[in-house]
């Protein structure tokens, strides 16, 4: 058998890691068609079927798993070795964040950073997937969770609060209902089943059923905006809508949750000039927001 190029093996490893041709093609700066051709070419050279293709992506066959076990760790080692040598311009900064936080919290504040540091070129990536800093050309990421993340510098930005929110239209329809008895209101089920904790803390009685249940926060918030029911809004994303009059906090209780927001980056990126500027600015913005939200939650005023 003729020698197989490292490029073909590298594309195979990328597809195997992601389980999705589209995402693998995007990372490799190839079209899906071109990447599929390379995978087929490797299969033909090896005379083995490496992937089973389905509507939800690709899965390794037994032969594919065997090949991945043989070569995958070698490419991981190369990625780790090269991570410290990837030079980045000091004035170019790539930041990743989950879409809701990017649009609701980070972007509305970035004008101040750009005005103070017009020399910075920002590349913003919205994704629910965790960044792999050894392979992705990203300098830092804003993450939501409990942290820390092993192998990364992890700096806490601010905590998160939840509160019941509803559209003005729903409040008008429920004008005769008691805001203290939310179990009688149409409720929207949330990711993580926060309502259970909410009623346990407030002493109320949960409903027998939800009007609808959502598996992601963006869709849940949209349901509340459309008047479907009351949602437990995460304030980082719900507060701008409350301030705009599109949602209203019901009652005066805000409940802190264990999750928080963090800035994370690999240690070797700490000396990047642009990242230092962004980090200092972000920590100052986070401190102001955290203090304001704590005051709102403790004072019982609407956000």
Buried (B, 14 or more C-beta within 10 A) or exposed (E): EEEEEEEBBBBBBBBBBBBBBEBBBBBBEBEBEEBBEBBEBBBEBBEBEBBEEEEEBBEBBEBBBEBBEEBBEEBBEEBEEEBEEEEBEBEBBBBBBBBBBBBBBBEEBBEEBEEEBEEBEBEBBBBEEBBEBBBBEBBBBBBBBEBBBEEBBBBBBBBBBBBBBBBEEBBEEBEEBEBEEBBEBBBBBBBEEBBEBBBEEBEBEBBEEBBBBBEEBBEBBBBBBEBBBBBBBBBBBBBBBBEEEBBBBBEEBBBBBEBBBBBBBBEEBEEBBBBBBBBEBBBEBBEEBBEEBBEBBEEEEBB
